[in-house]
Amino acid sequence: MCLCSNNSEVSEDLISAIGEGGFRLTKFVSNSIDVLEALPGEDCSVESDKFDLDIESLMRRALGMLWDLKEDSFKLSIELKDNPFTRGGLFSTVSSLYDPLGLLSPIILPVKKLLQELCQMESLDWDERILDEPAERWQPI
């Protein structure tokens, strides 16, 4: 790919590069009107002539998260079930979080470490309620 001077050239080069591999981009979305106007309308997720970032706050799913086109930022929507405070319940809670970019790592890694320690405790059964010191370290996300 070349260094391009504008967004439409970047989008055209991207489509060309992906096309060389036998793929076709569809449902294209961007927070740049220039990019949307440079693409065929049938390949876009939103119509450029009806797209106004000053008015709309468009949210799209991307990489398992929400992308706010207006703010150009990712948002996470997490709904935790009320699992019992057991090794199994803790494992269920941690494994229910989808974080492909690792943005939740500062929160998830300490919980995974706690889960690892609990799994090494031979005296603790899978469905036995966790008590004492490990319980003090657990704070639901």
MODELLER restraints for C-alpha pairs under 7 A, 6 or more apart:
rsr = mdl.restraints
at = mdl.atoms
rsr.add(forms.Gaussian(group=physical.xy_distance, feature=features.Distance(at['CA:1:A'], at['CA:13:A']), mean=6.47, stdev=0.5))
rsr.add(forms.Gaussian(group=physical.xy_distance, feature=features.Distance(at['CA:4:A'], at['CA:10:A']), mean=5.96, stdev=0.5))
rsr.add(forms.Gaussian(group=physical.xy_distance, feature=features.Distance(at['CA:7:A'], at['CA:34:A']), mean=6.37, stdev=0.5))
rsr.add(forms.Gaussian(group=physical.xy_distance, feature=features.Distance(at['CA:7:A'], at['CA:35:A']), mean=5.49, stdev=0.5))
rsr.add(forms.Gaussian(group=physical.xy_distance, feature=features.Distance(at['CA:8:A'], at['CA:34:A']), mean=6.10, stdev=0.5))
rsr.add(forms.Gaussian(group=physical.xy_distance, feature=features.Distance(at['CA:8:A'], at['CA:35:A']), mean=4.89, stdev=0.5))
rsr.add(forms.Gaussian(group=physical.xy_distance, feature=features.Distance(at['CA:8:A'], at['CA:38:A']), mean=5.33, stdev=0.5))
rsr.add(forms.Gaussian(group=physical.xy_distance, feature=features.Distance(at['CA:11:A'], at['CA:35:A']), mean=6.40, stdev=0.5))
rsr.add(forms.Gaussian(group=physical.xy_distance, feature=features.Distance(at['CA:15:A'], at['CA:25:A']), mean=6.62, stdev=0.5))
rsr.add(forms.Gaussian(group=physical.xy_distance, feature=features.Distance(at['CA:18:A'], at['CA:24:A']), mean=6.60, stdev=0.5))
rsr.add(forms.Gaussian(group=physical.xy_distance, feature=features.Distance(at['CA:25:A'], at['CA:43:A']), mean=6.99, stdev=0.5))
rsr.add(forms.Gaussian(group=physical.xy_distance, feature=features.Distance(at['CA:26:A'], at['CA:43:A']), mean=4.51, stdev=0.5))
rsr.add(forms.Gaussian(group=physical.xy_distance, feature=features.Distance(at['CA:26:A'], at['CA:44:A']), mean=6.40, stdev=0.5))
rsr.add(forms.Gaussian(group=physical.xy_distance, feature=features.Distance(at['CA:27:A'], at['CA:43:A']), mean=5.22, stdev=0.5))
rsr.add(forms.Gaussian(group=physical.xy_distance, feature=features.Distance(at['CA:27:A'], at['CA:44:A']), mean=4.59, stdev=0.5))
rsr.add(forms.Gaussian(group=physical.xy_distance, feature=features.Distance(at['CA:27:A'], at['CA:45:A']), mean=4.21, stdev=0.5))
rsr.add(forms.Gaussian(group=physical.xy_distance, feature=features.Distance(at['CA:28:A'], at['CA:43:A']), mean=5.86, stdev=0.5))
rsr.add(forms.Gaussian(group=physical.xy_distance, feature=features.Distance(at['CA:28:A'], at['CA:44:A']), mean=4.38, stdev=0.5))
rsr.add(forms.Gaussian(group=physical.xy_distance, feature=features.Distance(at['CA:28:A'], at['CA:45:A']), mean=5.35, stdev=0.5))
rsr.add(forms.Gaussian(group=physical.xy_distance, feature=features.Distance(at['CA:29:A'], at['CA:44:A']), mean=6.01, stdev=0.5))
rsr.add(forms.Gaussian(group=physical.xy_distance, feature=features.Distance(at['CA:29:A'], at['CA:45:A']), mean=5.53, stdev=0.5))
rsr.add(forms.Gaussian(group=physical.xy_distance, feature=features.Distance(at['CA:29:A'], at['CA:46:A']), mean=6.58, stdev=0.5))
rsr.add(forms.Gaussian(group=physical.xy_distance, feature=features.Distance(at['CA:30:A'], at['CA:36:A']), mean=6.56, stdev=0.5))
rsr.add(forms.Gaussian(group=physical.xy_distance, feature=features.Distance(at['CA:31:A'], at['CA:69:A']), mean=5.34, stdev=0.5))
rsr.add(forms.Gaussian(group=physical.xy_distance, feature=features.Distance(at['CA:31:A'], at['CA:70:A']), mean=6.79, stdev=0.5))
rsr.add(forms.Gaussian(group=physical.xy_distance, feature=features.Distance(at['CA:33:A'], at['CA:48:A']), mean=6.14, stdev=0.5))
rsr.add(forms.Gaussian(group=physical.xy_distance, feature=features.Distance(at['CA:36:A'], at['CA:44:A']), mean=6.93, stdev=0.5))
rsr.add(forms.Gaussian(group=physical.xy_distance, feature=features.Distance(at['CA:36:A'], at['CA:48:A']), mean=5.63, stdev=0.5))
rsr.add(forms.Gaussian(group=physical.xy_distance, feature=features.Distance(at['CA:37:A'], at['CA:48:A']), mean=5.97, stdev=0.5))
rsr.add(forms.Gaussian(group=physical.xy_distance, feature=features.Distance(at['CA:41:A'], at['CA:47:A']), mean=6.67, stdev=0.5))
rsr.add(forms.Gaussian(group=physical.xy_distance, feature=features.Distance(at['CA:53:A'], at['CA:70:A']), mean=5.53, stdev=0.5))
rsr.add(forms.Gaussian(group=physical.xy_distance, feature=features.Distance(at['CA:57:A'], at['CA:68:A']), mean=6.70, stdev=0.5))
rsr.add(forms.Gaussian(group=physical.xy_distance, feature=features.Distance(at['CA:57:A'], at['CA:69:A']), mean=6.80, stdev=0.5))
rsr.add(forms.Gaussian(group=physical.xy_distance, feature=features.Distance(at['CA:57:A'], at['CA:70:A']), mean=5.51, stdev=0.5))
rsr.add(forms.Gaussian(group=physical.xy_distance, feature=features.Distance(at['CA:58:A'], at['CA:68:A']), mean=5.80, stdev=0.5))
rsr.add(forms.Gaussian(group=physical.xy_distance, feature=features.Distance(at['CA:58:A'], at['CA:69:A']), mean=5.56, stdev=0.5))
rsr.add(forms.Gaussian(group=physical.xy_distance, feature=features.Distance(at['CA:58:A'], at['CA:70:A']), mean=6.54, stdev=0.5))
rsr.add(forms.Gaussian(group=physical.xy_distance, feature=features.Distance(at['CA:59:A'], at['CA:66:A']), mean=6.12, stdev=0.5))
rsr.add(forms.Gaussian(group=physical.xy_distance, feature=features.Distance(at['CA:59:A'], at['CA:67:A']), mean=5.43, stdev=0.5))
rsr.add(forms.Gaussian(group=physical.xy_distance, feature=features.Distance(at['CA:59:A'], at['CA:68:A']), mean=4.61, stdev=0.5))
rsr.add(forms.Gaussian(group=physical.xy_distance, feature=features.Distance(at['CA:59:A'], at['CA:69:A']), mean=6.29, stdev=0.5))
rsr.add(forms.Gaussian(group=physical.xy_distance, feature=features.Distance(at['CA:60:A'], at['CA:66:A']), mean=5.54, stdev=0.5))
rsr.add(forms.Gaussian(group=physical.xy_distance, feature=features.Distance(at['CA:60:A'], at['CA:67:A']), mean=5.12, stdev=0.5))
rsr.add(forms.Gaussian(group=physical.xy_distance, feature=features.Distance(at['CA:60:A'], at['CA:68:A']), mean=6.64, stdev=0.5))
rsr.add(forms.Gaussian(group=physical.xy_distance, feature=features.Distance(at['CA:61:A'], at['CA:67:A']), mean=5.99, stdev=0.5))
rsr.add(forms.Gaussian(group=physical.xy_distance, feature=features.Distance(at['CA:63:A'], at['CA:100:A']), mean=6.77, stdev=0.5))
rsr.add(forms.Gaussian(group=physical.xy_distance, feature=features.Distance(at['CA:64:A'], at['CA:98:A']), mean=6.99, stdev=0.5))
rsr.add(forms.Gaussian(group=physical.xy_distance, feature=features.Distance(at['CA:65:A'], at['CA:74:A']), mean=6.60, stdev=0.5))
rsr.add(forms.Gaussian(group=physical.xy_distance, feature=features.Distance(at['CA:65:A'], at['CA:75:A']), mean=6.26, stdev=0.5))
rsr.add(forms.Gaussian(group=physical.xy_distance, feature=features.Distance(at['CA:65:A'], at['CA:76:A']), mean=5.64, stdev=0.5))
rsr.add(forms.Gaussian(group=physical.xy_distance, feature=features.Distance(at['CA:66:A'], at['CA:74:A']), mean=5.59, stdev=0.5))
rsr.add(forms.Gaussian(group=physical.xy_distance, feature=features.Distance(at['CA:66:A'], at['CA:75:A']), mean=5.02, stdev=0.5))
rsr.add(forms.Gaussian(group=physical.xy_distance, feature=features.Distance(at['CA:66:A'], at['CA:76:A']), mean=6.23, stdev=0.5))
rsr.add(forms.Gaussian(group=physical.xy_distance, feature=features.Distance(at['CA:67:A'], at['CA:73:A']), mean=5.78, stdev=0.5))
rsr.add(forms.Gaussian(group=physical.xy_distance, feature=features.Distance(at['CA:67:A'], at['CA:74:A']), mean=4.56, stdev=0.5))
rsr.add(forms.Gaussian(group=physical.xy_distance, feature=features.Distance(at['CA:67:A'], at['CA:75:A']), mean=6.19, stdev=0.5))
rsr.add(forms.Gaussian(group=physical.xy_distance, feature=features.Distance(at['CA:68:A'], at['CA:74:A']), mean=6.21, stdev=0.5))
rsr.add(forms.Gaussian(group=physical.xy_distance, feature=features.Distance(at['CA:80:A'], at['CA:93:A']), mean=6.83, stdev=0.5))
rsr.add(forms.Gaussian(group=physical.xy_distance, feature=features.Distance(at['CA:83:A'], at['CA:89:A']), mean=4.98, stdev=0.5))
rsr.add(forms.Gaussian(group=physical.xy_distance, feature=features.Distance(at['CA:83:A'], at['CA:93:A']), mean=7.00, stdev=0.5))
rsr.add(forms.Gaussian(group=physical.xy_distance, feature=features.Distance(at['CA:85:A'], at['CA:129:A']), mean=5.72, stdev=0.5))
rsr.add(forms.Gaussian(group=physical.xy_distance, feature=features.Distance(at['CA:85:A'], at['CA:130:A']), mean=6.05, stdev=0.5))
rsr.add(forms.Gaussian(group=physical.xy_distance, feature=features.Distance(at['CA:86:A'], at['CA:126:A']), mean=6.64, stdev=0.5))
rsr.add(forms.Gaussian(group=physical.xy_distance, feature=features.Distance(at['CA:86:A'], at['CA:127:A']), mean=5.45, stdev=0.5))
rsr.add(forms.Gaussian(group=physical.xy_distance, feature=features.Distance(at['CA:86:A'], at['CA:128:A']), mean=5.60, stdev=0.5))
rsr.add(forms.Gaussian(group=physical.xy_distance, feature=features.Distance(at['CA:86:A'], at['CA:129:A']), mean=4.74, stdev=0.5))
rsr.add(forms.Gaussian(group=physical.xy_distance, feature=features.Distance(at['CA:86:A'], at['CA:130:A']), mean=5.43, stdev=0.5))
rsr.add(forms.Gaussian(group=physical.xy_distance, feature=features.Distance(at['CA:87:A'], at['CA:115:A']), mean=6.79, stdev=0.5))
rsr.add(forms.Gaussian(group=physical.xy_distance, feature=features.Distance(at['CA:87:A'], at['CA:118:A']), mean=6.79, stdev=0.5))
rsr.add(forms.Gaussian(group=physical.xy_distance, feature=features.Distance(at['CA:87:A'], at['CA:126:A']), mean=5.25, stdev=0.5))
rsr.add(forms.Gaussian(group=physical.xy_distance, feature=features.Distance(at['CA:87:A'], at['CA:127:A']), mean=6.43, stdev=0.5))
rsr.add(forms.Gaussian(group=physical.xy_distance, feature=features.Distance(at['CA:88:A'], at['CA:126:A']), mean=5.53, stdev=0.5))
rsr.add(forms.Gaussian(group=physical.xy_distance, feature=features.Distance(at['CA:88:A'], at['CA:127:A']), mean=6.01, stdev=0.5))
rsr.add(forms.Gaussian(group=physical.xy_distance, feature=features.Distance(at['CA:94:A'], at['CA:108:A']), mean=6.99, stdev=0.5))
